[in-house]
Amino acid sequence: MINKVGQIMLYVNDQDKALHFWTEKAGFHVISEENNGQGMRWIEIAPSEEAETSIILHNKEFVAKMSPGMNLGTPSLMFFSDRFDQLHESLSDKNVKVGEIVAMPFGRVFNFADDEDNYFAVMAK
C-alpha cells in the first residue's frame, strides 16, 4: 500500500533557472543531481535534507521528446510553513510574485510564482 508521497516531478523549461529560484529564493536544498550523459538531467530538491518528499526538476523539452503525449503541466502544490509570515516577507523581498495572505476556513494561505510563472500555494501550519 502507498504510505507517502516520495517525489514530485516538476517539468521546467530551464533547469538552471529553476534550480536558482528554488534554492536561492525559496530556500530549498539540493539533495542530488544526476546526468545520464545522453541529455537527461534531473535535480532533486527539498525544503530540507530530512524532508520525506522531494521535487525533481526535469527538462520539459527532453521529457516531451522521450514520452510524447505525457502531461507535462505544473502540479498544483500546497506547501506548509511553520514560519508563514516570514516566508511571505522573504519571498516578497526577493522579488518573487507573491499573492496576498488570505484567510480560508482551513487556514491562512498565499500563493507565489516561480520564474516560469508556475503558481504554488503555502498554508500556515
C-alpha positions, 0 to 999 in steps of 0.5 A: 500500500502507498504510505507517502508521497516520495517525489514530485516531478516538476517539468521546467523549461530551464533547469538552471533557472529553476534550480536558482529560484528554488534554492536561492529564493525559496530556500530549498536544498539540493539533495542530488543531481544526476546526468545520464550523459545522453541529455537527461538531467534531473535535480532533486530538491527539498525544503530540507535534507530530512524532508520525506518528499522531494521535487525533481526538476526535469527538462520539459523539452527532453521529457516531451521528446522521450514520452510524447503525449505525457502531461507535462503541466505544473502540479498544483502544490500546497506547501506548509510553513511553520514560519508563514509570515516570514516566508511571505516577507522573504519571498516578497523581498526577493522579488518573487510574485507573491499573492496576498495572505488570505484567510480560508476556513482551513487556514491562512494561505498565499500563493507565489510564482516561480520564474516560469510563472508556475503558481504554488500555494503555502498554508500556515501550519 
